[in-house]
Amino acid sequence: MRIGSWLAAAGRFCYEFVVGDTPEIAVGVGVLIILAWVLSRGGGGVSAWLLPLAVAALLLGSLWRGRSAG
């Protein structure tokens, strides 16, 4: 029973750490990582610059929404 409660606590921590208050950022970053992986399979190095720029745009959009909402 002790291991089960430890696993549940670890799962709650991971969820709060990754998702937190904005699940759309977690989903967006996950989609971007998959997109970068798919693009990297084709070669060309597009994912090397696409992923950081897209994540920065996602975070800036979140900041903008948060600023205009509050």
N, CA, C and O atoms as a DFTB+ gen file, in Angstrom:
280 C
 N C O
     1  1       0.820      -1.188       0.000
     2  2       0.000       0.000       0.000
     3  2       0.867       1.257       0.000
     4  3       0.472       2.272      -0.574
     5  1       2.000       1.212       0.610
     6  2       2.887       2.374       0.698
     7  2       3.439       2.740      -0.679
     8  3       3.573       3.923      -0.991
     9  1       3.755       1.757      -1.496
    10  2       4.274       2.022      -2.835
    11  2       3.193       2.653      -3.700
    12  3       3.483       3.545      -4.498
    13  1       1.967       2.207      -3.555
    14  2       0.861       2.772      -4.322
    15  2       0.638       4.244      -4.005
    16  3       0.400       5.044      -4.910
    17  1       0.711       4.604      -2.732
    18  2       0.522       6.011      -2.370
    19  2       1.698       6.851      -2.854
    20  3       1.514       8.007      -3.237
    21  1       2.903       6.287      -2.840
    22  2       4.064       7.007      -3.344
    23  2       3.931       7.243      -4.846
    24  3       4.250       8.325      -5.338
    25  1       3.462       6.232      -5.574
    26  2       3.270       6.386      -7.019
    27  2       2.185       7.409      -7.333
    28  3       2.311       8.181      -8.284
    29  1       1.132       7.417      -6.543
    30  2       0.070       8.406      -6.751
    31  2       0.587       9.820      -6.491
    32  3       0.268      10.745      -7.238
    33  1       1.371       9.988      -5.452
    34  2       1.941      11.308      -5.151
    35  2       2.904      11.746      -6.248
    36  3       2.913      12.918      -6.626
    37  1       3.710      10.831      -6.760
    38  2       4.635      11.157      -7.844
    39  2       3.866      11.526      -9.106
    40  3       4.269      12.439      -9.827
    41  1       2.770      10.831      -9.382
    42  2       1.944      11.156     -10.539
    43  2       1.309      12.527     -10.419
    44  3       1.271      13.279     -11.392
    45  1       0.807      12.865      -9.231
    46  2       0.226      14.203      -9.022
    47  2       1.279      15.286      -9.189
    48  3       1.010      16.329      -9.784
    49  1       2.486      15.044      -8.663
    50  2       3.558      16.019      -8.809
    51  2       3.910      16.226     -10.277
    52  3       4.048      17.365     -10.724
    53  1       4.057      15.145     -11.029
    54  2       4.406      15.261     -12.450
    55  2       3.328      16.005     -13.220
    56  3       3.640      16.830     -14.080
    57  1       2.077      15.729     -12.928
    58  2       0.981      16.426     -13.605
    59  2       1.022      17.919     -13.288
    60  3       0.907      18.744     -14.195
    61  1       1.183      18.273     -12.030
    62  2       1.230      19.688     -11.646
    63  2       2.462      20.376     -12.224
    64  3       2.397      21.549     -12.592
    65  1       3.579      19.665     -12.307
    66  2       4.803      20.259     -12.829
    67  2       4.702      20.500     -14.326
    68  3       5.116      21.555     -14.806
    69  1       4.167      19.553     -15.066
    70  2       4.101      19.674     -16.522
    71  2       2.910      20.513     -16.952
    72  3       3.058      21.408     -17.784
    73  1       1.754      20.248     -16.411
    74  2       0.534      20.926     -16.856
    75  2       0.318      22.216     -16.079
    76  3       0.144      23.275     -16.681
    77  1       0.326      22.146     -14.775
    78  2       0.132      23.333     -13.952
    79  2      -1.202      24.002     -14.215
    80  3      -2.240      23.341     -14.251
    81  1      -1.173      25.330     -14.401
    82  2      -2.399      26.098     -14.604
    83  2      -2.809      26.204     -16.064
    84  3      -3.947      26.573     -16.354
    85  1      -1.920      25.892     -16.977
    86  2      -2.207      26.094     -18.403
    87  2      -1.976      24.805     -19.182
    88  3      -0.878      24.577     -19.690
    89  1      -2.988      23.970     -19.280
    90  2      -2.814      22.716     -20.018
    91  2      -2.604      22.946     -21.514
    92  3      -2.027      22.090     -22.185
    93  1      -3.063      24.092     -22.059
    94  2      -2.859      24.316     -23.495
    95  2      -1.383      24.486     -23.848
    96  3      -0.980      24.144     -24.960
    97  1      -0.571      25.005     -22.934
    98  2       0.864      25.104     -23.205
    99  2       1.482      23.707     -23.219
   100  3       2.304      23.410     -24.086
   101  1       1.103      22.852     -22.282
   102  2       1.637      21.492     -22.248
   103  2       1.261      20.727     -23.507
   104  3       2.089      20.016     -24.077
   105  1       0.010      20.872     -23.944
   106  2      -0.421      20.202     -25.173
   107  2       0.297      20.794     -26.378
   108  3       0.729      20.057     -27.264
   109  1       0.427      22.118     -26.420
   110  2       1.115      22.773     -27.535
   111  2       2.565      22.347     -27.656
   112  3       3.045      22.077     -28.757
   113  1       3.259      22.287     -26.545
   114  2       4.659      21.856     -26.575
   115  2       4.761      20.399     -26.999
   116  3       5.669      20.035     -27.747
   117  1       3.843      19.562     -26.532
   118  2       3.836      18.159     -26.953
   119  2       3.623      18.019     -28.453
   120  3       4.306      17.233     -29.110
   121  1       2.673      18.783     -28.997
   122  2       2.425      18.756     -30.442
   123  2       3.645      19.269     -31.205
   124  3       4.002      18.717     -32.246
   125  1       4.279      20.310     -30.699
   126  2       5.468      20.841     -31.369
   127  2       6.631      19.856     -31.356
   128  3       7.377      19.760     -32.330
   129  1       6.783      19.134     -30.269
   130  2       7.850      18.130     -30.206
   131  2       7.595      17.025     -31.221
   132  3       8.517      16.580     -31.905
   133  1       6.344      16.582     -31.320
   134  2       6.015      15.551     -32.316
   135  2       6.236      16.086     -33.729
   136  3       6.781      15.381     -34.579
   137  1       5.817      17.327     -33.986
   138  2       6.021      17.937     -35.298
   139  2       7.508      18.046     -35.633
   140  3       7.918      17.763     -36.759
   141  1       8.308      18.452     -34.659
   142  2       9.753      18.550     -34.894
   143  2      10.355      17.178     -35.173
   144  3      11.253      17.050     -36.005
   145  1       9.870      16.163     -34.487
   146  2      10.376      14.813     -34.728
   147  2      10.026      14.356     -36.148
   148  3      10.862      13.786     -36.850
   149  1       8.778      14.615     -36.561
   150  2       8.367      14.222     -37.911
   151  2       9.200      14.957     -38.961
   152  3       9.638      14.358     -39.944
   153  1       9.417      16.254     -38.750
   154  2      10.222      17.021     -39.710
   155  2      11.685      16.589     -39.716
   156  3      12.343      16.639     -40.755
   157  1      12.194      16.164     -38.561
   158  2      13.594      15.737     -38.510
   159  2      13.815      14.413     -39.240
   160  3      14.920      14.132     -39.704
   161  1      12.761      13.602     -39.340
   162  2      12.884      12.336     -40.062
   163  2      13.105      12.562     -41.550
   164  3      13.719      11.737     -42.226
   165  1      12.599      13.692     -42.060
   166  2      12.766      14.008     -43.471
   167  2      14.104      14.663     -43.789
   168  3      14.464      14.807     -44.957
   169  1      14.831      15.054     -42.769
   170  2      16.106      15.719     -42.984
   171  2      15.906      17.192     -43.252
   172  3      14.783      17.690     -43.179
   173  1      16.964      17.885     -43.556
   174  2      16.878      19.295     -43.883
   175  2      17.130      20.227     -42.714
   176  3      17.373      21.413     -42.937
   177  1      17.085      19.758     -41.501
   178  2      17.391      20.579     -40.335
   179  2      16.334      21.609     -39.976
   180  3      16.622      22.549     -39.236
   181  1      15.118      21.455     -40.482
   182  2      14.067      22.426     -40.188
   183  2      13.725      22.425     -38.700
   184  3      13.467      23.482     -38.124
   185  1      13.720      21.266     -38.084
   186  2      13.306      21.189     -36.686
   187  2      14.310      21.842     -35.743
   188  3      13.962      22.168     -34.608
   189  1      15.544      22.038     -36.186
   190  2      16.564      22.640     -35.327
   191  2      16.215      24.080     -34.979
   192  3      16.538      24.537     -33.882
   193  1      15.579      24.789     -35.861
   194  2      15.200      26.172     -35.561
   195  2      13.700      26.325     -35.347
   196  3      13.261      27.299     -34.736
   197  1      12.910      25.382     -35.839
   198  2      11.457      25.492     -35.709
   199  2      11.004      25.321     -34.260
   200  3      10.184      26.104     -33.780
   201  1      11.509      24.337     -33.572
   202  2      11.042      24.035     -32.220
   203  2      11.283      25.193     -31.252
   204  3      10.343      25.592     -30.564
   205  1      12.488      25.752     -31.164
   206  2      12.663      26.874     -30.225
   207  2      11.813      28.092     -30.575
   208  3      11.265      28.738     -29.682
   209  1      11.698      28.411     -31.851
   210  2      10.882      29.563     -32.240
   211  2       9.405      29.334     -31.953
   212  3       8.712      30.240     -31.490
   213  1       8.925      28.136     -32.223
   214  2       7.509      27.838     -31.985
   215  2       7.190      27.826     -30.493
   216  3       6.131      28.308     -30.093
   217  1       8.072      27.293     -29.671
   218  2       7.840      27.291     -28.229
   219  2       7.869      28.716     -27.689
   220  3       7.054      29.074     -26.839
   221  1       8.807      29.537     -28.181
   222  2       8.853      30.941     -27.758
   223  2       7.566      31.665     -28.158
   224  3       7.037      32.452     -27.373
   225  1       7.062      31.413     -29.354
   226  2       5.813      32.032     -29.792
   227  2       4.644      31.561     -28.932
   228  3       3.761      32.353     -28.600
   229  1       4.632      30.299     -28.574
   230  2       3.577      29.756     -27.720
   231  2       3.601      30.421     -26.345
   232  3       2.552      30.784     -25.813
   233  1       4.778      30.579     -25.776
   234  2       4.890      31.209     -24.465
   235  2       4.549      32.693     -24.518
   236  3       3.897      33.205     -23.609
   237  1       4.974      33.386     -25.559
   238  2       4.623      34.801     -25.705
   239  2       3.118      34.979     -25.866
   240  3       2.540      35.911     -25.308
   241  1       2.491      34.101     -26.617
   242  2       1.040      34.152     -26.754
   243  2       0.343      33.932     -25.420
   244  3      -0.663      34.580     -25.129
   245  1       0.867      33.031     -24.615
   246  2       0.287      32.781     -23.305
   247  2       0.447      34.007     -22.403
   248  3      -0.477      34.366     -21.674
   249  1       1.607      34.643     -22.450
   250  2       1.815      35.853     -21.662
   251  2       0.880      36.977     -22.093
   252  3       0.362      37.717     -21.258
   253  1       0.670      37.098     -23.388
   254  2      -0.204      38.132     -23.916
   255  2      -1.640      37.909     -23.468
   256  3      -2.329      38.845     -23.061
   257  1      -2.086      36.654     -23.549
   258  2      -3.439      36.315     -23.083
   259  2      -3.592      36.576     -21.595
   260  3      -4.620      37.085     -21.150
   261  1      -2.571      36.226     -20.830
   262  2      -2.625      36.446     -19.387
   263  2      -2.626      37.916     -19.022
   264  3      -3.295      38.328     -18.074
   265  1      -1.891      38.692     -19.762
   266  2      -1.838      40.134     -19.492
   267  2      -3.160      40.812     -19.841
   268  3      -3.625      41.686     -19.108
   269  1      -3.764      40.410     -20.958
   270  2      -5.022      41.034     -21.354
   271  2      -6.190      40.540     -20.505
   272  3      -7.197      41.238     -20.387
   273  1      -6.078      39.360     -19.917
   274  2      -7.164      38.827     -19.090
   275  2      -7.140      39.427     -17.690
   276  3      -8.186      39.538     -17.052
   277  1      -5.963      39.815     -17.201
   278  2      -5.888      40.278     -15.823
   279  2      -5.460      41.647     -15.755
   280  3      -5.341      42.203     -14.663
